[in-house]
């Protein structure tokens, strides 16, 4: 690329406009300036990167009706980047959580649009709050991220055509691409990293084109070319080469983020999201690009959604997905889901702000969590499915000897849908409807027996496991995955209830123990009192996790069961913050480059 001096021509690049068009802003110069303004022709090829966040990673807003019922000035249902809202919600009761996070009364808080139309939702919440203000988790000072994502030049206000020019900032363009739909504090780093690096593969013009210095600088330990994948978690696999980058570098890779209603079934959300991805691809093609499809990058439950998107019974858009990079996916579920519905979310200590936010918003005890997840199939789909295996729920005596191991066969029948009399059951029926929606009129937030109550939750659990089993073997043939296996980030591979007081031998078979009524029997945080034979009372305590992982998804029973071309097993991060880790980001870029290279050679050989 030539150095621009006083006598050099002025070179400028196209960027990507807010509507998906290639555009360039050219500033007129004085007659005395004899330099030519040269514009580099953009590539004809374009592959969008679509980021899918994990559960609780998408911002949600309330319907107009629910906002009015709750007498809220705003329609925020879930926005963890908003510190003020987070602090105001920490002490919400189970009933308040249930009403605020009702899957039937929320939608994704999208930028300037609503999925369900103006009759039911306000795109900006309070009419006085603009979309830019409420989507300020992507800050106004974002500035240029890549050559595709820059601030538009502002026209001279005195120019006669100034009024005809709309000017958008990089932040506004990022919001329009969905970046503000997701928890930017957790995902912003990787989204910006992908946008910046993937659109800076090549430098120079014509015969002088070469791989950019960030990718190929031999003195930079983070440069990807020639860097062994073993340095960021793989056991095998070739390093990226300059030829890999030269093959795919003359292509644009705009990064989009798609939030989704994580309270609903991933199957339902796949059916809803598939047309949006299809439209994204079609829009770029209509705007003059050659766009064959997207590459999906996922976090946690976003990986479950991605697999539903390519499944023929749900999203059915495998022909639009070139490949998938999965991050910390609960491939077959996670025993932590059982633990949290019984005893609440874990905090993360003083320094783990994200974990503490989630604990405060979703609940630090089982009643608060159950009030939300018992009524939300999306969360139930993270329970251990059939592929997770059996005997993951243990009962132990004081010495750690096993008294029982469940399930022996089907967890749905043996654990999830057990009635109130079974102390090891997943659901306490008294925690399902603290807001009393059952029996209330619809205009007061009421629901029918088919929608809420023990029977409705039981059907939801059964359907959740049917969905999980349906996608059990669904993986894209071009899949790359990374996950944590860190002894400092323990997770529940199995969940153990241990007798910590009382004579377990005298109490007899754990299947016959009964829970003492009320909070004396269950303190909602993992401490139970039960009665066995001869009225023997025992105190059981839910044991802490002991398997190296990422704090949430166990390796042996879940994360490692992903079917991938290459898997990166890593350390140094907890589940929610995985994409703030350089190794996770390196494996993500590696997977994207490999997927692009493995895509149809004939398409790459076509001339723009």
C-alpha positions in Angstrom: 0.0 0.0 0.0 1.6 3.3 -1.1 2.5 5.9 1.5 0.4 9.0 1.0 2.4 12.2 0.8 1.8 15.7 -0.5 2.1 14.6 -4.2 0.6 11.1 -3.7 -2.8 10.2 -4.9 -5.4 10.0 -2.1 -6.6 6.4 -1.6 -9.8 5.5 0.2 -11.7 2.3 0.9 -15.3 1.3 0.7 -17.0 0.5 4.0 -20.3 -1.3 4.8 -23.3 0.9 5.2 -26.1 0.5 7.7 -28.3 -1.1 5.0 -25.7 -3.7 4.0 -24.5 -1.7 1.0 -20.8 -1.0 0.0 -20.4 2.7 0.3 -17.6 5.3 0.3 -17.5 8.9 1.5 -15.4 11.2 -0.6 -14.6 14.7 0.6 -14.3 17.4 -2.1 -11.0 19.2 -2.2 -9.8 22.7 -3.3 -9.1 23.2 -7.0 -5.4 23.7 -6.1 -5.2 20.1 -4.8 -4.2 18.1 -7.9 -4.1 14.7 -6.3 -6.4 12.1 -7.6 -8.9 10.5 -5.2 -8.6 6.7 -5.8 -11.1 4.2 -4.4 -10.3 0.6 -4.0 -12.9 -1.7 -5.4 -14.5 -3.8 -2.7 -14.4 -7.6 -3.0 -17.5 -9.2 -4.6 -17.5 -12.1 -2.0 -19.0 -11.7 1.4 -19.5 -14.2 4.3 -21.3 -12.8 7.4 -20.2 -14.1 10.8 -23.3 -14.6 13.0 -22.7 -14.7 16.8 -25.3 -16.5 18.9 -25.0 -15.8 22.7 -25.7 -18.2 25.5 -28.7 -18.4 27.9 -29.2 -15.0 29.6 -26.9 -13.4 27.0 -29.7 -11.6 25.0 -31.4 -8.5 26.1 -35.2 -8.8 26.5 -38.0 -6.3 26.7 -41.5 -6.6 28.1 -44.7 -6.4 26.1 -46.7 -3.2 26.4 -49.4 -5.1 28.4 -46.9 -6.6 30.8 -45.1 -3.3 31.3 -48.4 -1.6 32.2 -49.4 -4.5 34.5 -46.1 -4.2 36.4 -46.4 -0.4 36.4 -42.9 0.1 35.1 -41.6 3.3 33.5 -39.5 1.3 31.1 -40.0 -2.1 29.4 -36.7 -3.7 30.4 -37.1 -7.4 31.2 -33.5 -8.4 31.1 -30.5 -6.1 30.4 -27.5 -7.2 32.4 -25.3 -4.5 30.9 -27.5 -1.9 32.6 -25.9 -1.5 36.1 -28.7 0.6 37.5 -31.4 -1.9 36.4 -29.3 -4.8 37.8 -28.9 -3.2 41.2 -32.7 -2.4 41.3 -33.6 -6.1 40.6 -31.3 -7.9 43.1 -34.0 -8.1 45.8 -36.9 -9.0 43.5 -39.2 -11.7 44.9 -39.8 -15.0 43.1 -43.2 -13.6 42.0 -41.6 -10.5 40.5 -39.0 -12.6 38.6 -41.8 -14.9 37.2 -43.8 -11.9 35.9 -40.8 -10.1 34.5 -39.3 -13.1 32.7 -42.5 -14.6 31.3 -41.5 -16.2 27.9 -44.9 -15.2 26.5 -44.5 -11.5 27.4 -41.0 -10.7 26.3 -39.1 -10.4 23.0 -35.5 -9.6 22.1 -34.7 -5.9 22.6 -33.7 -5.2 18.9 -32.5 -1.9 17.6 -35.3 0.3 16.2 -37.4 -2.7 15.3 -39.8 -5.1 17.1 -40.3 -8.8 16.1 -44.0 -8.7 17.1 -45.1 -5.5 15.6 -46.1 -2.1 17.2 -49.4 -3.5 18.5 -47.7 -5.5 21.2 -44.2 -4.1 21.8 -42.5 -0.7 21.8 -39.1 -0.8 20.0 -37.8 2.0 22.3 -39.6 1.2 25.6 -40.5 4.5 27.2 -41.4 6.8 24.3 -38.9 9.3 25.5 -36.0 6.8 25.3 -34.4 6.6 21.9 -33.1 3.3 20.5 -29.6 4.7 20.6 -29.9 5.6 24.3 -31.3 2.2 25.4 -28.7 0.4 23.2 -25.8 2.3 24.7 -24.2 -0.9 25.9 -22.5 -0.5 22.6 -21.0 2.9 23.5 -21.3 5.9 21.3 -17.5 6.2 21.5 -17.0 2.8 19.9 -15.2 4.4 16.9 -13.9 2.5 13.9 -13.5 -1.3 14.5 -12.6 -2.4 11.0 -12.5 -0.9 7.5 -16.1 -2.1 7.2 -17.3 -0.5 10.4 -16.3 3.2 10.6 -17.9 6.6 11.4 -19.5 8.1 8.3 -17.8 11.4 7.3 -20.1 14.4 8.1 -21.0 16.7 5.3 -20.2 20.4 5.6 -23.4 21.9 7.0 -23.1 24.8 4.6 -23.0 22.5 1.6 -26.2 22.8 -0.5 -26.6 18.9 -0.5 -25.8 18.5 3.2 -29.4 17.9 4.1 -29.6 14.9 1.7 -26.8 13.0 3.4 -27.5 10.7 6.4 -24.5 10.1 8.5 -24.2 7.2 10.9 -21.6 6.5 13.5 -19.7 3.2 13.9 -21.7 2.5 17.1 -25.0 3.0 15.2 -23.9 0.6 12.5 -22.8 -2.0 15.1 -26.2 -1.7 16.8 -27.9 -2.2 13.5 -25.9 -5.4 13.1 -27.3 -6.6 16.5 -24.2 -6.1 18.7 -26.4 -4.3 21.3 -28.9 -7.2 21.4 -26.4 -9.2 23.4 -24.5 -8.9 26.7 -21.7 -6.6 25.4 -19.7 -6.8 28.6 -19.2 -10.5 28.0 -19.2 -10.7 24.2 -18.0 -7.3 23.0 -14.3 -8.3 23.0 -14.7 -11.3 20.7 -17.2 -9.6 18.4 -14.8 -6.6 17.9 -11.8 -9.0 17.6 -13.5 -11.0 14.8 -14.7 -7.8 13.0 -11.2 -6.3 13.2 -9.1 -9.3 12.3 -11.2 -11.0 9.7 -11.4 -7.8 7.7 -7.7 -7.2 7.8 -6.2 -10.4 6.3 -4.5 -8.8 3.3 -2.5 -5.6 2.6 -1.4 -3.9 -0.5 -2.6 -3.6 -4.1 -2.2 -5.9 -7.2 1.0 -7.9 -7.2 2.0 -6.3 -3.9 -0.8 -8.0 -1.9 0.5 -9.8 1.1 -0.9 -11.2 4.4 -1.3 -8.4 7.0 1.2 -8.0 9.7 -1.2 -9.0 12.6 -1.7 -12.4 11.1 1.8 -13.1 9.9 4.2 -11.2 12.2 6.7 -13.9 13.3 7.7 -11.7 16.3 4.1 -11.5 17.6 3.2 -14.5 19.8 -0.5 -13.9 19.1 -0.1 -13.8 15.3 -2.0 -16.8 13.8 0.1 -17.7 10.8 2.5 -20.5 11.7 1.3 -20.7 15.2 0.8 -24.3 16.4 -2.9 -24.9 17.4 -1.4 -26.8 20.4 -0.5 -23.4 21.8 -4.2 -22.6 22.3 -5.6 -26.0 23.2 -5.6 -28.5 20.3 -3.9 -31.8 20.4 -3.4 -31.9 16.7 -4.1 -29.9 13.6 -1.9 -27.9 11.2 -1.1 -24.2 11.7 -2.6 -21.6 9.5 -0.5 -20.7 6.5 -0.2 -17.6 4.4 -1.7 -19.5 1.6 -4.8 -20.1 3.8 -5.2 -16.4 4.3 -4.4 -15.5 0.6 -7.2 -17.9 -0.5 -10.0 -16.3 1.5 -8.7 -12.8 2.2 -10.3 -11.1 -0.7 -13.7 -11.3 1.0 -15.7 -9.3 3.5 -16.7 -10.8 6.8 -19.1 -8.5 8.6 -19.9 -9.7 12.1 -23.5 -9.7 13.2 -25.0 -10.8 16.5 -28.5 -12.3 16.9 -30.2 -12.2 20.2 -33.0 -14.7 20.9 -35.7 -15.3 23.5 -33.7 -17.7 25.7 -36.8 -18.4 27.8 -38.5 -20.2 24.9 -37.6 -23.5 23.4 -34.5 -23.5 21.2 -36.5 -25.3 18.6 -39.1 -22.5 18.5 -36.4 -19.9 18.4 -34.6 -21.7 15.5 -37.8 -21.5 13.5 -38.1 -17.8 14.3 -34.4 -17.0 13.7 -33.9 -19.0 10.5 -35.9 -16.5 8.3 -33.8 -13.7 9.7 -30.6 -15.4 8.7 -32.0 -16.3 5.4 -33.0 -12.6 4.9 -29.5 -11.5 5.9 -27.9 -13.6 3.2 -30.5 -12.5 0.6 -30.0 -8.8 1.5 -26.3 -9.0 0.9 -26.9 -10.8 -2.4 -29.5 -8.2 -3.4 -27.0 -5.5 -2.6 -24.6 -6.8 -5.2 -22.4 -9.2 -3.2 -21.9 -12.9 -3.7 -23.0 -14.3 -0.3 -23.3 -18.1 -0.1 -24.3 -18.2 3.6 -23.1 -17.5 7.1 -20.6 -18.9 9.6 -22.1 -19.3 13.1 -20.0 -18.6 16.2 -21.8 -19.7 19.4 -21.5 -19.4 23.2 -23.0 -22.0 25.5 -26.7 -22.5 24.7 -26.2 -20.6 21.5 -24.6 -23.8 20.3 -27.8 -25.7 21.0 -29.7 -23.1 19.0 -27.2 -23.4 16.1 -27.7 -27.1 16.0 -31.5 -26.6 15.9 -31.0 -24.1 13.1 -29.5 -26.7 10.8 -31.9 -29.5 11.9 -34.6 -30.2 9.3 -37.4 -30.2 11.9 -36.6 -26.8 13.3 -34.6 -24.1 11.5 -33.8 -26.2 8.4 -31.2 -23.7 7.0 -28.2 -26.0 6.8 -27.8 -24.8 3.2 -27.2 -21.3 4.5 -24.7 -22.3 7.2 -21.1 -22.9 6.0 -19.9 -24.1 9.4 -20.1 -23.5 13.1 -17.6 -22.6 15.8 -18.9 -23.8 19.2 -17.7 -22.2 22.4 -18.3 -24.0 25.8 -21.4 -25.7 24.6 -23.4 -27.9 27.0 -23.5 -30.5 24.3 -25.7 -33.0 26.2 -26.8 -30.7 29.0 -25.3 -29.9 32.4 -26.0 -31.1 35.9 -25.6 -27.5 37.1 -29.1 -26.9 35.8 -30.5 -29.4 38.3 -28.4 -27.8 41.1 -29.5 -24.3 40.3 -33.2 -25.2 40.3 -32.7 -26.8 43.7 -30.3 -24.4 45.3 -29.9 -21.2 43.1 -27.1 -19.7 41.1 -23.6 -19.5 42.4 -21.9 -16.1 42.9 -18.5 -15.4 41.5 -16.8 -13.7 44.4 -15.9 -10.1 44.7 -14.2 -9.8 41.3 -16.5 -11.8 39.1 -19.0 -9.2 38.2 -20.8 -11.1 35.5 -21.5 -14.2 37.7 -22.7 -11.9 40.5 -25.1 -10.1 38.1 -26.6 -13.3 36.9 -27.0 -14.6 40.5 -28.7 -11.4 41.5 -31.0 -11.3 38.5 -32.0 -15.0 38.2 -31.8 -15.9 41.9 -29.5 -17.1 44.6 -31.9 -19.8 45.8 -34.0 -22.6 44.2 -37.3 -20.9 44.6 -36.3 -17.8 42.7 -34.7 -19.8 39.9 -37.6 -22.3 39.7 -40.2 -19.4 39.4 -38.5 -18.6 36.1 -37.1 -21.8 34.6 -40.1 -24.1 35.5 -42.1 -21.8 33.1 -39.4 -21.5 30.5 -38.6 -24.5 28.2 -35.3 -22.9 27.0 -33.7 -23.3 30.4 -35.1 -26.8 30.9 -33.4 -27.9 27.7 -30.1 -27.5 29.5 -30.9 -30.3 31.9 -28.9 -33.5 31.4 -30.4 -35.4 28.4 -30.2 -39.1 27.6 -26.8 -38.7 26.0 -25.5 -37.3 29.3 -25.6 -40.8 30.6 -27.1 -42.3 33.8 -26.3 -42.3 37.5 -25.3 -38.7 37.7 -27.4 -37.9 40.8 -25.9 -39.5 43.9 -26.9 -40.0 47.5 -24.0 -40.6 49.9 -23.6 -41.3 53.6 -21.3 -39.3 55.9 -18.3 -41.3 54.7 -19.1 -40.7 51.1 -20.4 -44.3 50.4 -23.0 -44.4 47.7 -26.6 -45.1 48.9 -28.2 -44.5 45.6 -27.4 -43.4 42.0 -30.0 -42.0 39.7 -31.2 -42.2 37.0 -30.9 -45.9 36.3 -32.6 -45.3 33.0 -34.7 -42.2 32.1 -34.1 -39.0 34.1 -37.4 -37.6 33.0 -39.3 -40.3 34.9 -36.9 -40.9 37.7 -36.0 -37.3 38.6 -37.5 -34.5 36.5 -41.2 -35.3 36.8 -41.2 -36.9 40.3 -43.9 -35.6 42.5 -43.7 -33.5 45.6 -43.3 -36.5 47.9 -39.9 -37.4 46.4 -37.2 -35.4 48.1 -34.7 -35.7 45.2 -37.2 -34.4 42.5 -36.3 -31.5 40.3 -39.3 -29.3 40.8 -40.9 -28.1 44.0 -44.5 -27.6 42.8 -45.0 -24.8 45.4 -42.3 -22.8 43.7 -43.8 -22.9 40.2 -46.3 -20.1 40.4 -45.5 -17.6 43.2 -47.2 -14.8 41.3 -50.5 -16.8 41.2 -51.0 -16.6 37.5 -53.2 -19.7 37.6 -56.8 -18.7 37.7 -56.3 -15.0 37.2 -57.9 -13.1 34.3 -55.7 -12.7 31.2 -55.6 -8.9 31.6 -54.1 -9.4 35.1 -51.4 -11.7 33.7 -53.4 -14.9 34.3 -52.8 -18.2 32.5 -54.6 -21.4 32.0 -53.8 -24.8 33.5 -52.2 -25.8 30.1 -49.8 -22.9 30.5 -48.9 -22.9 34.2 -48.8 -25.3 37.2 -47.2 -28.7 37.9 -48.8 -30.4 34.9 -47.7 -27.7 32.5 -44.2 -27.8 33.8 -44.1 -31.6 33.5 -45.1 -31.3 29.9 -42.5 -28.6 29.4 -39.8 -30.9 30.8 -40.9 -33.8 28.6 -40.8 -31.6 25.5 -37.4 -30.2 26.5 -35.9 -33.7 26.6 -37.6 -34.6 23.4 -36.0 -31.7 21.8 -32.6 -32.4 23.3 -32.8 -36.0 22.1 -33.9 -34.9 18.6 -30.7 -32.9 18.0 -28.4 -35.3 19.9 -26.5 -36.3 16.7 -27.0 -33.0 14.8 -23.6 -31.4 14.1 -22.4 -29.5 11.1 -19.7 -31.4 9.2 -17.5 -28.2 9.4 -17.5 -27.8 13.2 -14.7 -26.5 15.4 -15.1 -26.3 19.2 -13.4 -25.1 22.3 -14.2 -25.6 26.0 -12.7 -25.3 29.4 -11.0 -28.1 31.4 -9.5 -26.1 34.2 -9.0 -27.5 37.8 -9.6 -24.0 39.1 -13.0 -23.8 37.4 -14.9 -26.8 38.8 -18.3 -28.0 37.6 -20.9 -30.7 38.5 -20.2 -33.7 36.4 -22.4 -35.5 38.9 -24.5 -33.9 41.7 -24.2 -35.4 45.2 -26.5 -35.1 48.2 -24.5 -36.2 51.2 -25.8 -37.0 54.7 -24.0 -34.6 57.1 -26.0 -35.4 60.2 -27.9 -38.5 61.3 -27.7 -42.3 61.0 -28.1 -43.1 57.3 -28.0 -46.9 58.0 -30.9 -46.7 60.4 -32.9 -44.5 58.0 -33.1 -47.2 55.4 -33.6 -46.9 51.6 -33.2 -43.2 50.4 -36.2 -43.8 48.1 -38.4 -44.0 51.1 -37.1 -40.9 52.9 -39.6 -38.0 53.1 -38.9 -34.3 53.1 -39.8 -32.4 56.3 -42.4 -29.8 55.3 -41.6 -26.2 54.7 -38.2 -24.4 54.9 -37.3 -26.7 57.8 -37.1 -29.4 55.2 -35.6 -27.4 52.3 -33.7 -24.1 52.9 -33.7 -23.5 49.1 -29.9 -23.3 49.0 -28.9 -27.0 49.1 -29.7 -28.1 52.7 -32.4 -30.7 53.3 -34.0 -32.4 56.3 -35.6 -35.7 55.7 -37.1 -38.6 57.7 -36.4 -42.2 57.2 -37.2 -45.5 58.9 -38.4 -45.2 62.6 -38.7 -41.4 62.2 -34.9 -41.1 61.9 -34.0 -37.5 60.8 -31.2 -36.8 58.5 -29.7 -33.6 57.2 -28.5 -33.7 53.6 -26.2 -31.2 52.0 -25.6 -30.6 48.2 -21.9 -31.1 47.6 -19.7 -28.6 45.8 -18.5 -29.4 42.3 -15.3 -31.4 41.9 -14.7 -31.9 38.1 -12.3 -29.7 36.2 -14.3 -27.6 33.7 -15.3 -24.0 33.2 -17.5 -23.7 36.3 -20.7 -24.8 34.5 -20.3 -27.4 31.7 -18.6 -30.7 32.7 -16.1 -32.1 30.2 -16.6 -35.8 30.4 -20.4 -36.0 30.2 -21.1 -32.9 28.0 -18.5 -30.5 26.5 -16.3 -33.3 25.1 -19.2 -34.9 23.3 -19.3 -32.3 20.6 -18.5 -33.8 17.2 -15.9 -31.5 15.7 -13.1 -31.5 13.2 -10.9 -30.1 15.9 -11.5 -29.5 19.6 -9.6 -27.0 21.7 -9.3 -27.9 25.4 -8.4 -24.8 27.4 -7.8 -23.3 30.8 -8.0 -19.8 32.3 -11.6 -18.9 32.0 -15.0 -19.4 33.6 -18.0 -20.3 31.5 -19.7 -16.9 31.1 -16.4 -15.0 30.4 -14.9 -17.5 28.0 -14.8 -15.1 25.1 -12.7 -12.7 27.0 -9.8 -15.2 26.9 -7.2 -14.9 24.2 -7.0 -18.7 23.6 -10.7 -18.9 23.1 -10.5 -16.1 20.7 -7.6 -17.7 18.8 -9.4 -20.9 18.4 -12.4 -19.0 17.1 -10.4 -17.3 14.4 -8.7 -20.5 13.6 -12.1 -22.3 13.2 -13.5 -19.5 11.0 -10.5 -19.5 8.7 -10.6 -23.3 8.4 -14.3 -23.3 7.7 -14.0 -20.7 5.0 -11.1 -22.6 3.4 -13.0 -25.8 3.5 -16.0 -24.3 1.8 -16.7 -25.0 -1.9 -13.4 -24.5 -3.9 -15.4 -23.6 -7.0 -16.9 -20.6 -5.2 -13.6 -19.3 -4.2 -12.2 -19.8 -7.7 -14.9 -17.6 -9.2 -13.7 -14.2 -10.3 -15.5 -11.2 -8.8 
